[in-house]
Each structure stands twice: as C-alpha cells, then as structure tokens.
C-alpha cells in the first residue's frame, strides 16, 4: 500500500509529510494498536538477537536519529519491527532549526538532503516526555547535540546539561559532533574539544556512551577518534552521519542544496568507514548510511557493524522495511551457514 501511496506523498513537501506521519503514528500509539502492529511487523527469531554495550536487542535493525526528534513515537517504531530506536538530536535549549525549506528528496538518487539544524523541543521537555510515557519494548537511545547559541568553548557543559535531563530514561546515549547543519559543530571532532565533551559526560555518569563520526573525516582523523574512544573506554561508535560531499553521479536538480546528504549515494562510503573503524577497535560499531534492503544491512554487518540504523531507507521503503530486512537477514544467515547474526559480524574483515 505504501508504494502505491508514495507518488502522492512525494508530491507534498517532505517536511510536511514527515510531520503528518509522525502525528498519525503518535495518534495510533495505543496498546491494542501496538500489539496488532507487532504481530504483523516484528520478526522474532533468536538468530537475530544481539547484545552490544550492555543492551539486548531483538534484532540489529534500528531507527536512526532524526526521524523521531522529540521522542514522540518510539513505542510504535518498535512495534513496526525495529530492534532499537534512537531519538533526537536533543539540545539543551529548544530551538526551531534552520529556515524552511530545509528537507529535500532526491528520488532519482534515492537520497535526501537535510539542513534541519537540530530543531527540537529541548532537553527538559523531551526528558519529561520520556519520564511520563511508557518505554518501548526495545533499547532506546538519545542522540545529544549542541545548542546553536552555545559557544564552542562551552560545548561540554551544554552536552552535560542535555544528558542530565534525559539520563534516567534511555538505554544508551550518542554524542553528535558530526552533523553538518550546526555552525562550527564539526570542529568539536578534533581530539581536544571531543575529549572535553566526552570527559564531561563520563563524569556525569553517561553510560553506555557512544560517539557518532562523520563520513567526511580523513582516515587519520577517524583513527584518532577511534583511539580516543578506546582511551576513554567508550561503549561504541556510530558510523556515519550525513555527508556534505556531492558525488558526481547525482542527477536530481536539488543535488546542490546545502546540507547533509543521506541515502544510497552515501552507502559505500559509510560501509568503508564501518570497516575502517571495526578493524581498529573491539568496541561495538553501529552502521548507518544507505541501508534500504537486507543486502545493504548484511554488507555493513559483515564489514563489522554489530547494529545498523536507517532513516532515508525508511522514507523510501515504507513501514515494512524493518520486517523485510530482518526476514532477509535470516535468509542470508542460512545461506552462509551462520547460526546467529553475531556470527556474521565482521565476517569480511581480514
């Protein structure tokens, strides 16, 4: 049904559609509906169970940050078959984000460009919402970003304040210093500023704590981020965020829009970064970028991803995407003779 509706939906502005979908899902987030959806969409198979950074996941396929910015629909996303949900990015201050339009579809390229700018209701509101609503049946992560108005010199305290508002209501926390849509944010990926931020969060008790890296970093910078994660005994690395690069093969006239590119054009680079990170650390890796199908997810898993996340693939494939990927992963495990998804992690590493 979604594929029949998609042409109509894609005639509407993408942010309008996204807000409408989130509102509809939120309205349907009631126990009878959740149970019915879970029976239809959730794939319960022990071969898909996996454990990472102390959390137990019913399957490795999660929703990436950005889809549910204000933590309004984690329960219904879990009912659609996702094995974890990462909400946010959340900032200390409520902020409207960048001027509209700021979200662009590139259908010919199976891609999205966004320059949302961490639009969200703020840490206090989101923390209160998480406290007052039932938790999803899968691990819940919170993606933490920097408030636009906070000077870079005060970033560590800003991240800490956000963490403290949501600390009691999530299963893991992801430090986002790699979004291209907040001025100066990526400067925080340098070792000194990043070490300050992570140290502040560790001092505040953030655990499990992961860091999300950019696909635009050079190998030396990625290696340094991985080394820092090991030095500070972080719990995992998310690879990757969106890219500011524009591959030559993009054909949509919107390809020149400013912002972060996600979807199929970033798939190969994201997998390269997953492999690069996994070869240099024993920390769990969460693979993000260009995942639309089971084949896409399996490639990242074999490259070293313990978990995978998607956002753009969800937009293009629709509500059955987690179910379809998980069913396909089981088929691939059987074909390759693996007893579990954990056995396939890093199978292609030398």
N, C-alpha and C positions, 0 to 999 in steps of 0.2 A: 504493500500500500504506500509506503514512504516513497518508493521510487516513482510511483505514479503522481504523488503529490509534489515531488521535488521540483519539477519545472515551474509549478505555480509559486511555490515558496521562494524559488530563486529569482522570481520577478520582483520580489519585495526587497527593500533594503536589508542587508544581512543582520544588522544590529536589531532592527525591528523584529525580524523572525526569531532571533535568539531570545530576546526579551519575552516574546509571546510563548515560545516553547518552555522557557523556564517557568513562566507563570502558570501554564497549563499543567506542567509536571508538579508544581507546588500544590496546585489545587487538588491533584489526584493522589497526594502523599498521605493516604489513609490506610490503615491496616488491611482492610479487605482488598483494596486495590493492590497494595504491595504484595500480598500473598498470591493473588492471581497473576501478577506480572512475573513474580519469581518462579512460579510453576512453569511459565511459558518460556522465560528467557534465561534463567540461571542453569548452568551446566555443573552438576555436582558429580565430580569424578575424582577419587583420591589421587589419580595420576597428575592432576593439575595443582594439588595442594603444594604450597611452598612456604618456607619460612625465611624471613630476612629482617635484619635489625630488630630481632626480638618479637616481631609481629607474625601472625599466622594468616596466610592469605588463601582463600578458597580457590583462586586461580590467579595467574600472573598478569591479567589484563585490567588496567586501571584507567580512570579518567584523569587527564592532566589538569593542572592548574589553569585557570582562565575560563573554564566552562561554567563553573558554579562559584563565581567570585565572592558572593555574600553568604555562602553556606546555607542556601535555601532548600536544596533538593538532594542532599547526599543519600537519604534513605531510598528514594525512588531510583537513583542511579544504581545503587546496589541491587535493587530488585530487577533492574534491566540486565543483570548478569555480570556487572563489573566486580572485580575482586578487591578493589580499593578505590577510594575517591580522595583526590587532593583538591581542597578548596582554596580560594584566594586567587591572586595575591591580595593579602591583607596588609594594610598600612596602619601606622599609629593613629593618623588623622583620617577622617572621612574626606574623600576627595572626588571631584567629578570626572577626573581624567581629562584627556585632550579634547579639543573641539571636534564635533561631528562634521562630516562623516569620518570615521576612523577604523572601519572594518570593511574589507573588500574581498569579494570572492574572485577567484581566477579559475572558472570551471574548466577551461581547456587544459589548464595545467594541474588540475586537482590540487589547488593551493588556496591559501588565504593570506592576506596581508593585514596586520593589525597594528595600530598605534594607539591602543586604548589608553595607556598611561596610568595603569593601576587604579582605575575607577572602582571604588568600593565604599561601603558604608562605615568603615573604620573599625579598629580593633575592639573597642568597647561594645559596640552594637553587635558585631559578629560573635564576640566571646559570649555575650548574653544570650544570643540566639542558640549557640551551641549548648549552653548550660540549660536552656529551657525546653529543648526539643530532644526526643529520643535519638540515641546514636544509631548510625546504620549498623547492619549486621556484618560489615566488613571493616578493615582498618581505615581510619580517617586521618588524612594528613592535612596540615595547614601550611600553605606557602606564604612566607613572610617577605615583604618588600619594604623599601624605604619611602617615607612620605616625601613628596616632591618639594615641600617647603623646608625640609630639614637640610641644613648644610652638610656636606660630606664629612666634615670634621666631627659632627655629632651623630653620625650614622649608627654607631654601635649602640648608643643609648636609645635611639629610635627603634632599632630592631628589638632591643630588650623589652621596651615598653609594650610593643605589639605582642611579643611572645608571652609576657606575663598576663595579658588579657585572655589568651586562649589556652594557656598552659595545661589546664585541668581537663580539657575537653577534646583532645586529639591524641592519636596514637603515634604520630611522628611529625616532625617539623622540617621544612625545607627552606633554606636561606636562598633568596633570589637576589643575586647581584649581577645577573646576566640579561635582564630584559633590556631591549634597545630603546624603550619608549619613555624612560625617565632620564632627564638630562644628567650626565655625569655618573649614572649608576654603574656602568661597566668599569669605571675607574676603580671601583671597590673590589674588583677581581685581583688587583695587584696584591702581592703577599702581605705587605704591611697592613693596609686597611682591612683586608679579609681576615687576617689573623686577629685584629682587634674586635671585629664583629663576632667572629666565632668564639673567641675567648670570653666576650661579654655574655653570650648566650649559654656557654658551658657553665660559667659562674652562676647564671640564673637557674641552672638545672635543666636546660633543654636536652631532652633525651627521649627517643632517638633523634639525632640531628644529622641532616643531610645538606649538601650544598649543590646548587644547580649551576652547571657551567654552560658557556656559550660555544656554539659551533664555530665561531669566528676567531677564537683564540688560536695562536700558533702552537705547535706541538710543545715547545719549551714552556709556554705559559700553562698549558693543560697539565703537563708533567709536574710543574711547580704546585698547581692547585691540588693535584693528587697527593704529592708529597706532604703538603700542609695538612690535608685531611688525615693522612696516616699519622703525622706527628701529633695532631691534636686528638687522635683516637675518635674521629667522627664515625658515624654509623653507616654512611653510604654517600653515593654521588649520583646525581641525576644528569643524564647526558642525552639530549641537549635542549637548550632554549631555542627560540626562533633565530633566524639569520637576517642580517642587513644586506647580505650579498644577493645578487640577482643573476642566476645562471643565464647564459646566452639563449638557451632554448625556450625560455618563457615566451608565450605567444599572445597572452591577453594584454589588451592595451592598458590595463590598470597596473601592469607589472612595475611601472616606475613610481608607484605610490610609495611614500615614505613609511617605514615601519618594519616590523618583523615578519618575515616570510616563513610560513609553515606548510606542511603537506608533502606531496610527492617530490617536489624539487629538492627538498632537504633530506630525503630518506638516506641516500648513500653517504652523505657527509655525517649524518647523525650516527649511522652504523660504524663508520670509521672511528668516530670519537668513542663510541661504546667499546670497540675492540681495543683502542689505544689505552683507555682507562683500565679495562679489565686485565690487560697484560701487565699493568704496573701496580696493581693493588689487589688485596684479597677482600676489600670492602665490597658490599653489595652494590650493584650498578642498576639503575633504573633507566631503561632505554626509551627515548621519546624522539619522534620525528618521522613522519611519512608512513605511519602504520595504518593500513586500510584493511588488510587481509591477514589470514593465518600465516601465509607465506612470509609476509612482511614481519610479523611478530616473531616467527620462528627464526628468521635470519638474525634478528637482534639477540635473541636468546642464545643461539649458537655462537654469536660473537661475544657473549659474556654478560648479557643482561639477565639479572635474576627476575626482574619485573619489567613490564612495558606499560606505557601510557599513550593515550591518544586523545586528540581534540578534533583536529581537522578531519581525520578519518571518520569520526562520529558524525560530523556535519554532512559529509558526502555519502556515507553508507547507511545512516539512519539507526533506529533503535535496536535493530537486531545485530549490530556489529559485534558486541562482546560475545553473544551466543555463537555467532558464526565463526569468530576467531577461535574460541575455546573448542568448539567441535573440530575445527580444522587442526588445531594443535594436537588433539588426541590422535587423529589420523596420522599425523607426521611422527608422533612418538612411536606408534605401532609400526609404521613403515621403516623407521630407523632402529627399531629394537630397543628403545629406551623404556624403562619401567616407570619413569616419572619425569616431569618437566625439569626437576632439579638435575637429573642425569644429563639433560641436553644443554644445560648452561655452560657456555664456553667450549662446546664441542669442536668448534672450528679454530680455536686458539692453538698456536704452535707450542 
